[in-house]
């Protein structure tokens, strides 16, 4: 278990819902990954590198809504700048399962 945090600590994390509008292979990544382009409505279009190739095809991901942390500092991964962190959990096989809203919501809506 991770250290206990305060509610104020939680409020610093900005998790938003966005729709994946483009998915590309990422051959230069050290581990298998996709390059995602995600529409966050009023926040704009953001890019992310995601190691989710085990359970999701590019076709599966296109137009899927996902949750992502949008206020991390951008990170360079190989020749790609990842602007947001798509949120998921590891299943019992060590594969990432994406976390998403159970119903369609407006892009850019904040998780609270």
C-alpha positions as CSV (number, residue, x, y, z in Angstrom):
1,X,0.0,0.0,0.0
2,X,1.2,3.5,-0.8
3,X,1.6,6.2,1.9
4,X,-1.6,8.0,3.1
5,X,-2.3,11.3,1.4
6,X,-4.6,14.2,2.2
7,X,-7.7,15.2,0.2
8,X,-5.8,18.3,-0.9
9,X,-3.1,16.0,-2.4
10,X,-5.9,14.2,-4.4
11,X,-7.2,17.5,-5.6
12,X,-3.9,18.2,-7.3
13,X,-4.4,15.3,-9.7
14,X,-6.4,16.4,-12.7
15,X,-8.1,13.3,-14.3
16,X,-10.2,14.0,-17.3
17,X,-12.2,12.0,-19.8
18,X,-11.2,12.1,-23.5
19,X,-11.9,10.2,-26.7
20,X,-9.1,8.5,-28.6
21,X,-9.1,10.0,-32.2
22,X,-5.9,8.4,-33.6
23,X,-3.8,5.4,-32.7
24,X,-0.4,4.6,-34.2
25,X,2.2,1.9,-33.6
26,X,5.2,3.1,-31.6
27,X,8.2,1.0,-32.9
28,X,10.8,3.1,-31.1
29,X,9.4,2.5,-27.6
30,X,11.4,0.1,-25.4
31,X,8.3,-1.8,-24.5
32,X,5.4,-2.4,-27.0
33,X,3.2,0.7,-27.0
34,X,0.8,2.8,-29.0
35,X,0.9,6.5,-29.7
36,X,-2.5,7.9,-28.9
37,X,-4.1,11.2,-29.9
38,X,-6.9,12.1,-27.5
39,X,-9.6,14.8,-27.7
40,X,-10.2,16.4,-24.3
41,X,-12.8,18.9,-25.5
42,X,-12.1,22.4,-24.2
43,X,-8.6,21.2,-23.0
44,X,-7.7,20.4,-26.6
45,X,-6.0,17.5,-28.3
46,X,-3.3,15.7,-26.3
47,X,-0.8,12.9,-27.1
48,X,0.0,9.9,-24.9
49,X,2.2,6.8,-25.2
50,X,0.4,3.8,-23.7
51,X,1.7,0.3,-23.1
52,X,-1.7,-1.3,-23.8
53,X,-0.9,-3.5,-26.9
54,X,-1.6,-6.8,-25.1
55,X,-5.3,-6.4,-24.7
56,X,-6.2,-3.7,-27.2
57,X,-5.9,-3.4,-31.0
58,X,-5.7,-0.1,-32.7
59,X,-9.3,-0.7,-34.0
60,X,-10.5,-1.4,-30.4
61,X,-9.1,1.9,-29.2
62,X,-10.3,4.3,-31.9
63,X,-13.2,6.4,-30.6
64,X,-12.9,4.8,-27.1
65,X,-13.3,7.2,-24.1
66,X,-10.5,6.9,-21.6
67,X,-9.4,8.5,-18.3
68,X,-6.1,10.3,-18.2
69,X,-4.1,12.5,-15.9
70,X,-3.7,15.7,-17.8
71,X,-1.6,17.8,-15.4
72,X,1.7,15.8,-15.5
73,X,4.7,17.5,-17.0
74,X,5.1,16.3,-20.6
75,X,7.6,13.4,-20.9
76,X,9.8,12.4,-23.8
77,X,9.6,8.7,-24.7
78,X,12.1,7.9,-27.5
79,X,11.2,10.5,-30.3
80,X,7.7,11.2,-28.9
81,X,6.4,13.7,-26.3
82,X,3.7,12.2,-24.1
83,X,1.5,14.9,-22.7
84,X,-1.0,12.9,-20.6
85,X,-1.0,9.6,-18.7
86,X,-3.8,7.2,-19.6
87,X,-5.1,5.5,-16.5
88,X,-5.4,1.7,-16.2
89,X,-4.8,-1.2,-13.8
90,X,-2.7,-4.4,-14.2
91,X,-4.8,-7.5,-14.4
92,X,-3.6,-10.9,-13.0
93,X,-1.6,-11.5,-16.2
94,X,0.2,-8.2,-15.9
95,X,-1.6,-6.6,-18.8
96,X,-3.0,-3.0,-18.5
97,X,-6.8,-2.7,-18.4
98,X,-8.0,0.8,-19.2
99,X,-10.2,2.7,-16.7
100,X,-13.1,4.5,-18.3
101,X,-16.5,5.9,-17.5
102,X,-19.4,3.4,-17.5
103,X,-21.5,5.8,-19.7
104,X,-20.4,8.2,-22.5
105,X,-19.6,11.7,-21.1
106,X,-18.5,15.0,-22.6
107,X,-14.8,15.1,-23.5
108,X,-12.8,17.1,-20.9
109,X,-15.1,16.3,-18.0
110,X,-13.2,16.0,-14.8
111,X,-13.1,12.9,-12.6
112,X,-14.0,13.7,-9.0
